[in-house]
Amino acid sequence: MKHYIGEIGTRVLIEVENSEIESYDSLYLNVKKPDGTTEKWDAIVVSGIYILHTAASGDFDQAGTYYIQPYVSMSGWSGLGETDTFEIHRYYC
């Protein structure tokens, strides 16, 4: 399924390997947009093994490749997950 500039409500779901992720202190997604700008998107844990962000207005404001990397801080550990990518397309593509 293709995704397009301006979408709102699209679910960005990332699977994580740590089964203790539900006890996080801080959680967000680092995002690098196609023009190189970076943002931090709020996220929540779903079903204990997924990090979920629901796209809001302005999240998908550029066509191209988005790089996304989860950040989690828990008691005794904090760090980054693997980077993943996805494409956002222009209208009528």
Beta strands, then each sheet from edge to edge (+ up, - down):
strand 1: 11-15
strand 2: 24-32
strand 3: 38-42
strand 4: 44-46
strand 5: 50-54
strand 6: 64-74
strand 7: 77-80
strand 8: 84-88
sheet 1: 1+ 5- 4+
sheet 2: 3+ 2- 6+ 7-
sheet 3: 3+ 2- 6+ 8-
end
